[in-house]
C-alpha cells in the first residue's frame, strides 16, 4: 500500500499538479478565513474583493477547480494580505 504526505500527492497525476493544488488550497483556505472574519454581507465582501457574489460563493464553498493561482494571488491582495513564498529544493 502506497502512502502519501498530502492528499494532493495522492489525487494528482504529477508532482507539478500536486504542488499547484497545494498552493491553491493554502491560499483559498486563508482567504476563506479572512473573508468570514470580516462579518459583512457576501455582497459587500465580493465588492471588496472585486468579484461577483457568485464567484465569492465559489471561493467560500472551496471550489478550488474554479480558481487559478493567479486569481487567488489577486484576491489575497484585494483582501489586504501579503503572500510570501518559500522555495526550496525537492526532496
N, C-alpha and C positions, 0 to 999 in steps of 0.2 A: 504494500500500500504506500503510495506516494503522499508525502505531507508537504504543505506549503506554508510559508511565513505569512502570507497575506491572501485574502480572498481573491484579489485581482490576479495574483500569480496563478491561481487555480482556474480562474474563469477565462482569462485572455490567452490567445494563441501565441503571442510573442512577448518577449521581455519589454520591448518598446511600448506595446499597447498596455501592458500591465502598469508600467511606470506612469504613463499618461493618465490612466484611470485613477491611480493612487493620488496624483497631484490634483486632479479634478475633484475627487472625493474630499480631499482635505480642504480645498478652497470652498467647496459647496457647503460643507458642514459648518465652517467658520462663518460664512455669510448667513446661513440659516440662523445661527445663534445670535448674531448681531441684529439682524432684521427683527427677529422675535423680541429682542430686548428693547427695541425702540418704543414699544407699546403705542403704536399708531395703527391706523387702518391699513389694509393692504393697498388701497388706492393711494394713500399718502406715501407708503413705503415704495411702491412702484414708481411714483413720480420722483422721489428722492434718488432712486437708482437709475432713472432714465429709461425705464422699460414699461411695457404694458402690464396690466394686472394679471392677465392670463400667464404671461411669462414669469411674473413673480410667483404665481401659484405653482408653476413647474419647478421653480427653484425650491420653494418651501416643501414641496412633496418629494424632493430628491430625484427628480427625473434627469439623472446625470447624462443620459444619452442626448439630451437636447441642448447641452452646453459644451462649447469648446473651451480649451484652456484660455484662449484669447478673450472670449466673452466673460469668463469668470474673473480673469485679471482685471478687466474693465470694471466689472461690478464691484470688486473689492475697493477700487479707487473711489467709486461713487459712494461707497458705504463708509468712506473715511478710514479705510485700512491701508496699511503698507505691507507689501509682500516682500519677503527676503528669501533668497534661495540658498541652499547649501548643496554644493556639487562636490561629489567625491567619487573615487574610483569604485567600480563594481567589484563585488567580492569574487 
